[in-house]
């Protein structure tokens, strides 16, 4: 089990809440502000779980945008 220490916001030094991490985990990089991108980078470095979940969310978003249902089957095979 991977239990990470709380990740701190590089701009303020405050802990990044799980609610903020969840919101940033699904937001595409092109839509992030500079402050949000800094938080995402800190979260990816400080939490392997966040990095993996963000990767899955971005892959899933790309599959949905491509409208290629076969890619969902491939993603399902990789996750199991």
N, CA, C and O atoms as CSV, one atom per row, in Angstrom:
chain,resi,resn,atom,element,x,y,z
A,1,UNK,N,N,0.852,-1.175,0.000
A,1,UNK,CA,C,0.000,0.000,0.000
A,1,UNK,C,C,0.896,1.236,0.000
A,1,UNK,O,O,1.849,1.310,0.775
A,2,UNK,N,N,0.602,2.188,-0.848
A,2,UNK,CA,C,1.363,3.438,-0.941
A,2,UNK,C,C,0.647,4.515,-0.134
A,2,UNK,O,O,-0.435,4.968,-0.509
A,3,UNK,N,N,1.255,4.917,0.969
A,3,UNK,CA,C,0.686,5.999,1.766
A,3,UNK,C,C,1.683,7.137,1.724
A,3,UNK,O,O,2.780,7.038,2.273
A,4,UNK,N,N,1.296,8.214,1.070
A,4,UNK,CA,C,2.184,9.352,0.896
A,4,UNK,C,C,1.969,10.378,1.997
A,4,UNK,O,O,0.894,10.477,2.589
A,5,UNK,N,N,3.015,11.126,2.247
A,5,UNK,CA,C,2.900,12.276,3.136
A,5,UNK,C,C,2.067,13.326,2.414
A,5,UNK,O,O,2.023,13.340,1.184
A,6,UNK,N,N,1.407,14.204,3.163
A,6,UNK,CA,C,0.666,15.284,2.502
A,6,UNK,C,C,1.607,16.116,1.625
A,6,UNK,O,O,2.755,16.369,1.990
A,7,UNK,N,N,1.107,16.528,0.484
A,7,UNK,CA,C,1.907,17.322,-0.454
A,7,UNK,C,C,1.605,18.794,-0.209
A,7,UNK,O,O,0.455,19.184,-0.008
A,8,UNK,N,N,2.650,19.595,-0.229
A,8,UNK,CA,C,2.501,21.025,0.032
A,8,UNK,C,C,2.492,21.820,-1.263
A,8,UNK,O,O,3.196,21.496,-2.219
A,9,UNK,N,N,1.684,22.861,-1.268
A,9,UNK,CA,C,1.611,23.795,-2.392
A,9,UNK,C,C,2.948,24.520,-2.478
A,9,UNK,O,O,3.381,25.126,-1.498
A,10,UNK,N,N,3.614,24.468,-3.639
A,10,UNK,CA,C,4.922,25.118,-3.742
A,10,UNK,C,C,4.848,26.643,-3.608
A,10,UNK,O,O,5.842,27.283,-3.266
A,11,UNK,N,N,3.699,27.212,-3.872
A,11,UNK,CA,C,3.561,28.662,-3.786
A,11,UNK,C,C,3.299,29.180,-2.392
A,11,UNK,O,O,3.755,30.263,-2.028
A,12,UNK,N,N,2.555,28.398,-1.599
A,12,UNK,CA,C,2.162,28.880,-0.272
A,12,UNK,C,C,2.747,28.057,0.868
A,12,UNK,O,O,2.851,28.547,1.993
A,13,UNK,N,N,3.125,26.833,0.596
A,13,UNK,CA,C,3.616,25.956,1.644
A,13,UNK,C,C,2.514,25.241,2.400
A,13,UNK,O,O,2.796,24.421,3.274
A,14,UNK,N,N,1.256,25.537,2.079
A,14,UNK,CA,C,0.134,24.867,2.726
A,14,UNK,C,C,-0.082,23.486,2.110
A,14,UNK,O,O,0.274,23.248,0.955
A,15,UNK,N,N,-0.666,22.584,2.892
A,15,UNK,CA,C,-0.983,21.258,2.368
A,15,UNK,C,C,-2.059,21.383,1.293
A,15,UNK,O,O,-2.974,22.198,1.411
A,16,UNK,N,N,-1.944,20.576,0.256
A,16,UNK,CA,C,-2.939,20.544,-0.808
A,16,UNK,C,C,-4.020,19.558,-0.371
A,16,UNK,O,O,-3.734,18.389,-0.110
A,17,UNK,N,N,-5.254,20.032,-0.294
A,17,UNK,CA,C,-6.345,19.182,0.172
A,17,UNK,C,C,-6.684,18.110,-0.863
A,17,UNK,O,O,-6.375,18.240,-2.047
A,18,UNK,N,N,-7.324,17.059,-0.384
A,18,UNK,CA,C,-7.722,15.975,-1.278
A,18,UNK,C,C,-8.760,16.444,-2.294
A,18,UNK,O,O,-8.802,15.935,-3.414
A,19,UNK,N,N,-9.592,17.406,-1.916
A,19,UNK,CA,C,-10.603,17.936,-2.844
A,19,UNK,C,C,-9.915,18.679,-3.991
A,19,UNK,O,O,-10.284,18.513,-5.154
A,20,UNK,N,N,-8.918,19.493,-3.660
A,20,UNK,CA,C,-8.170,20.223,-4.693
A,20,UNK,C,C,-7.407,19.236,-5.565
A,20,UNK,O,O,-7.386,19.379,-6.787
A,21,UNK,N,N,-6.783,18.241,-4.955
A,21,UNK,CA,C,-6.037,17.235,-5.723
A,21,UNK,C,C,-6.957,16.494,-6.688
A,21,UNK,O,O,-6.578,16.236,-7.830
A,22,UNK,N,N,-8.159,16.153,-6.238
A,22,UNK,CA,C,-9.111,15.448,-7.103
A,22,UNK,C,C,-9.512,16.322,-8.287
A,22,UNK,O,O,-9.587,15.843,-9.418
A,23,UNK,N,N,-9.767,17.598,-8.030
A,23,UNK,CA,C,-10.159,18.511,-9.111
A,23,UNK,C,C,-9.025,18.689,-10.108
A,23,UNK,O,O,-9.251,18.685,-11.318
A,24,UNK,N,N,-7.809,18.844,-9.605
A,24,UNK,CA,C,-6.662,19.036,-10.495
A,24,UNK,C,C,-6.290,17.750,-11.220
A,24,UNK,O,O,-5.689,17.791,-12.294
A,25,UNK,N,N,-6.641,16.617,-10.642
A,25,UNK,CA,C,-6.318,15.337,-11.257
A,25,UNK,C,C,-7.051,15.071,-12.551
A,25,UNK,O,O,-6.606,14.259,-13.363
A,26,UNK,N,N,-8.167,15.743,-12.751
A,26,UNK,CA,C,-8.952,15.506,-13.965
A,26,UNK,C,C,-8.946,16.687,-14.929
A,26,UNK,O,O,-9.553,16.623,-15.998
A,27,UNK,N,N,-8.261,17.765,-14.552
A,27,UNK,CA,C,-8.251,18.964,-15.393
A,27,UNK,C,C,-7.089,18.890,-16.384
A,27,UNK,O,O,-5.943,18.731,-15.966
A,28,UNK,N,N,-7.359,19.002,-17.686
A,28,UNK,CA,C,-6.286,18.938,-18.681
A,28,UNK,C,C,-5.249,20.046,-18.481
A,28,UNK,O,O,-5.587,21.160,-18.078
A,29,UNK,N,N,-3.995,19.730,-18.764
A,29,UNK,CA,C,-2.894,20.664,-18.544
A,29,UNK,C,C,-3.120,21.993,-19.252
A,29,UNK,O,O,-2.767,23.039,-18.708
A,30,UNK,N,N,-3.688,21.980,-20.424
A,30,UNK,CA,C,-3.923,23.215,-21.168
A,30,UNK,C,C,-4.906,24.161,-20.508
A,30,UNK,O,O,-4.945,25.346,-20.838
A,31,UNK,N,N,-5.696,23.653,-19.583
A,31,UNK,CA,C,-6.678,24.479,-18.887
A,31,UNK,C,C,-6.211,24.917,-17.500
A,31,UNK,O,O,-6.918,25.652,-16.812
A,32,UNK,N,N,-5.026,24.469,-17.089
A,32,UNK,CA,C,-4.501,24.814,-15.774
A,32,UNK,C,C,-3.880,26.202,-15.774
A,32,UNK,O,O,-3.231,26.603,-16.739
A,33,UNK,N,N,-4.085,26.929,-14.685
A,33,UNK,CA,C,-3.362,28.189,-14.490
A,33,UNK,C,C,-1.933,27.831,-14.083
A,33,UNK,O,O,-1.638,26.666,-13.817
A,34,UNK,N,N,-1.055,28.818,-14.033
A,34,UNK,CA,C,0.323,28.559,-13.623
A,34,UNK,C,C,0.381,28.014,-12.197
A,34,UNK,O,O,1.155,27.098,-11.917
A,35,UNK,N,N,-0.428,28.568,-11.295
A,35,UNK,CA,C,-0.453,28.090,-9.907
A,35,UNK,C,C,-0.958,26.653,-9.838
A,35,UNK,O,O,-0.414,25.836,-9.094
A,36,UNK,N,N,-2.003,26.342,-10.618
A,36,UNK,CA,C,-2.538,24.982,-10.625
A,36,UNK,C,C,-1.515,24.003,-11.198
A,36,UNK,O,O,-1.360,22.894,-10.688
A,37,UNK,N,N,-0.823,24.412,-12.252
A,37,UNK,CA,C,0.206,23.548,-12.846
A,37,UNK,C,C,1.310,23.256,-11.836
A,37,UNK,O,O,1.828,22.141,-11.790
A,38,UNK,N,N,1.670,24.242,-11.033
A,38,UNK,CA,C,2.667,24.032,-9.985
A,38,UNK,C,C,2.191,23.013,-8.963
A,38,UNK,O,O,2.964,22.171,-8.506
A,39,UNK,N,N,0.913,23.096,-8.606
A,39,UNK,CA,C,0.349,22.128,-7.663
A,39,UNK,C,C,0.332,20.729,-8.268
A,39,UNK,O,O,0.665,19.753,-7.595
A,40,UNK,N,N,-0.058,20.632,-9.543
A,40,UNK,CA,C,-0.083,19.321,-10.211
A,40,UNK,C,C,1.318,18.726,-10.234
A,40,UNK,O,O,1.487,17.540,-9.948
A,41,UNK,N,N,2.314,19.520,-10.565
A,41,UNK,CA,C,3.697,19.027,-10.588
A,41,UNK,C,C,4.127,18.546,-9.202
A,41,UNK,O,O,4.757,17.497,-9.072
A,42,UNK,N,N,3.782,19.320,-8.166
A,42,UNK,CA,C,4.126,18.923,-6.797
A,42,UNK,C,C,3.419,17.629,-6.421
A,42,UNK,O,O,4.022,16.749,-5.808
A,43,UNK,N,N,2.154,17.508,-6.781
A,43,UNK,CA,C,1.390,16.298,-6.475
A,43,UNK,C,C,1.961,15.086,-7.210
A,43,UNK,O,O,2.055,14.002,-6.634
A,44,UNK,N,N,2.341,15.258,-8.466
A,44,UNK,CA,C,2.904,14.148,-9.234
A,44,UNK,C,C,4.230,13.690,-8.642
A,44,UNK,O,O,4.521,12.494,-8.623
A,45,UNK,N,N,5.037,14.636,-8.156
A,45,UNK,CA,C,6.324,14.282,-7.549
A,45,UNK,C,C,6.147,13.681,-6.161
A,45,UNK,O,O,6.915,12.809,-5.756
A,46,UNK,N,N,5.138,14.145,-5.433
A,46,UNK,CA,C,4.964,13.721,-4.057
A,46,UNK,C,C,4.050,12.528,-3.854
A,46,UNK,O,O,3.997,11.975,-2.756
A,47,UNK,N,N,3.331,12.120,-4.890
A,47,UNK,CA,C,2.375,11.024,-4.734
A,47,UNK,C,C,2.316,10.180,-6.002
A,47,UNK,O,O,1.830,10.627,-7.041
A,48,UNK,N,N,2.820,8.951,-5.897
A,48,UNK,CA,C,2.751,8.065,-7.063
A,48,UNK,C,C,1.298,7.723,-7.390
A,48,UNK,O,O,0.950,7.517,-8.553
A,49,UNK,N,N,0.457,7.665,-6.368
A,49,UNK,CA,C,-0.962,7.369,-6.594
A,49,UNK,C,C,-1.602,8.483,-7.413
A,49,UNK,O,O,-2.340,8.208,-8.358
A,50,UNK,N,N,-1.327,9.739,-7.060
A,50,UNK,CA,C,-1.873,10.862,-7.818
A,50,UNK,C,C,-1.384,10.805,-9.266
A,50,UNK,O,O,-2.170,10.982,-10.197
A,51,UNK,N,N,-0.107,10.560,-9.450
A,51,UNK,CA,C,0.458,10.519,-10.802
A,51,UNK,C,C,-0.225,9.439,-11.648
A,51,UNK,O,O,-0.552,9.672,-12.811
A,52,UNK,N,N,-0.438,8.255,-11.057
A,52,UNK,CA,C,-1.086,7.165,-11.801
A,52,UNK,C,C,-2.540,7.494,-12.102
A,52,UNK,O,O,-3.016,7.274,-13.216
A,53,UNK,N,N,-3.240,8.019,-11.109
A,53,UNK,CA,C,-4.662,8.341,-11.316
A,53,UNK,C,C,-4.821,9.466,-12.338
A,53,UNK,O,O,-5.733,9.419,-13.164
A,54,UNK,N,N,-3.961,10.466,-12.297
A,54,UNK,CA,C,-4.033,11.547,-13.279
A,54,UNK,C,C,-3.760,11.002,-14.680
A,54,UNK,O,O,-4.422,11.388,-15.644
A,55,UNK,N,N,-2.788,10.110,-14.784
A,55,UNK,CA,C,-2.498,9.499,-16.077
A,55,UNK,C,C,-3.697,8.743,-16.629
A,55,UNK,O,O,-4.011,8.843,-17.815
A,56,UNK,N,N,-4.361,7.992,-15.771
A,56,UNK,CA,C,-5.562,7.267,-16.200
A,56,UNK,C,C,-6.678,8.227,-16.603
A,56,UNK,O,O,-7.356,8.012,-17.608
A,57,UNK,N,N,-6.866,9.281,-15.820
A,57,UNK,CA,C,-7.916,10.257,-16.135
A,57,UNK,C,C,-7.642,10.930,-17.472
A,57,UNK,O,O,-8.563,11.119,-18.266
A,58,UNK,N,N,-6.388,11.295,-17.732
A,58,UNK,CA,C,-6.052,11.960,-18.991
A,58,UNK,C,C,-6.207,10.995,-20.162
A,58,UNK,O,O,-6.663,11.391,-21.235
A,59,UNK,N,N,-5.830,9.729,-19.963
A,59,UNK,CA,C,-5.988,8.731,-21.027
A,59,UNK,C,C,-7.472,8.509,-21.328
A,59,UNK,O,O,-7.877,8.445,-22.489
A,60,UNK,N,N,-8.269,8.393,-20.275
A,60,UNK,CA,C,-9.707,8.187,-20.440
A,60,UNK,C,C,-10.333,9.380,-21.155
A,60,UNK,O,O,-11.161,9.199,-22.048
A,61,UNK,N,N,-9.950,10.590,-20.777
A,61,UNK,CA,C,-10.461,11.797,-21.431
A,61,UNK,C,C,-10.110,11.791,-22.926
A,61,UNK,O,O,-10.941,12.134,-23.766
A,62,UNK,N,N,-8.888,11.405,-23.243
A,62,UNK,CA,C,-8.481,11.332,-24.642
A,62,UNK,C,C,-9.278,10.307,-25.427
A,62,UNK,O,O,-9.635,10.537,-26.583
A,63,UNK,N,N,-9.555,9.171,-24.795
A,63,UNK,CA,C,-10.352,8.129,-25.449
A,63,UNK,C,C,-11.766,8.636,-25.713
A,63,UNK,O,O,-12.312,8.442,-26.799
A,64,UNK,N,N,-12.351,9.287,-24.712
A,64,UNK,CA,C,-13.705,9.815,-24.904
A,64,UNK,C,C,-13.741,10.853,-26.019
A,64,UNK,O,O,-14.667,10.864,-26.830
A,65,UNK,N,N,-12.747,11.715,-26.062
A,65,UNK,CA,C,-12.709,12.749,-27.103
A,65,UNK,C,C,-12.512,12.146,-28.485
A,65,UNK,O,O,-13.017,12.681,-29.472
A,66,UNK,N,N,-11.778,11.029,-28.566
A,66,UNK,CA,C,-11.519,10.404,-29.869
A,66,UNK,C,C,-12.712,9.600,-30.368
A,66,UNK,O,O,-12.798,9.276,-31.552
A,67,UNK,N,N,-13.627,9.282,-29.467
A,67,UNK,CA,C,-14.810,8.471,-29.792
A,67,UNK,C,C,-14.436,7.098,-30.339
A,67,UNK,O,O,-15.154,6.531,-31.162
A,68,UNK,N,N,-13.314,6.574,-29.877
A,68,UNK,CA,C,-12.834,5.257,-30.295
A,68,UNK,C,C,-13.130,4.266,-29.177
A,68,UNK,O,O,-12.345,4.144,-28.237
A,69,UNK,N,N,-14.238,3.566,-29.266
A,69,UNK,CA,C,-14.641,2.658,-28.203
A,69,UNK,C,C,-13.691,1.465,-28.062
A,69,UNK,O,O,-13.612,0.870,-26.987
A,70,UNK,N,N,-12.979,1.111,-29.118
A,70,UNK,CA,C,-12.026,0.007,-29.031
A,70,UNK,C,C,-10.890,0.348,-28.068
A,70,UNK,O,O,-10.328,-0.545,-27.433
A,71,UNK,N,N,-10.553,1.618,-27.957
A,71,UNK,CA,C,-9.490,2.034,-27.044
A,71,UNK,C,C,-9.894,1.789,-25.594
A,71,UNK,O,O,-9.035,1.542,-24.748
A,72,UNK,N,N,-11.194,1.855,-25.297
A,72,UNK,CA,C,-11.657,1.555,-23.944
A,72,UNK,C,C,-11.387,0.098,-23.589
A,72,UNK,O,O,-11.002,-0.208,-22.460
A,73,UNK,N,N,-11.585,-0.792,-24.542
A,73,UNK,CA,C,-11.305,-2.211,-24.301
A,73,UNK,C,C,-9.819,-2.424,-24.025
A,73,UNK,O,O,-9.449,-3.193,-23.138
A,74,UNK,N,N,-8.980,-1.747,-24.782
A,74,UNK,CA,C,-7.535,-1.858,-24.579
A,74,UNK,C,C,-7.151,-1.316,-23.201
A,74,UNK,O,O,-6.323,-1.912,-22.512
A,75,UNK,N,N,-7.733,-0.220,-22.804
A,75,UNK,CA,C,-7.453,0.372,-21.496
A,75,UNK,C,C,-7.893,-0.588,-20.395
A,75,UNK,O,O,-7.191,-0.753,-19.397
A,76,UNK,N,N,-9.045,-1.216,-20.570
A,76,UNK,CA,C,-9.556,-2.163,-19.589
A,76,UNK,C,C,-8.594,-3.355,-19.448
A,76,UNK,O,O,-8.334,-3.809,-18.334
A,77,UNK,N,N,-8.077,-3.850,-20.550
A,77,UNK,CA,C,-7.142,-4.971,-20.504
A,77,UNK,C,C,-5.872,-4.586,-19.757
A,77,UNK,O,O,-5.334,-5.399,-19.006
A,78,UNK,N,N,-5.383,-3.367,-19.946
A,78,UNK,CA,C,-4.157,-2.918,-19.272
A,78,UNK,C,C,-4.358,-2.760,-17.767
A,78,UNK,O,O,-3.427,-2.971,-16.991
A,79,UNK,N,N,-5.555,-2.396,-17.357
A,79,UNK,CA,C,-5.827,-2.160,-15.933
A,79,UNK,C,C,-6.031,-3.447,-15.158
A,79,UNK,O,O,-5.959,-3.432,-13.929
A,80,UNK,N,N,-6.279,-4.541,-15.822
A,80,UNK,CA,C,-6.528,-5.800,-15.113
A,80,UNK,C,C,-5.366,-6.703,-15.176
A,80,UNK,O,O,-5.410,-7.806,-14.630
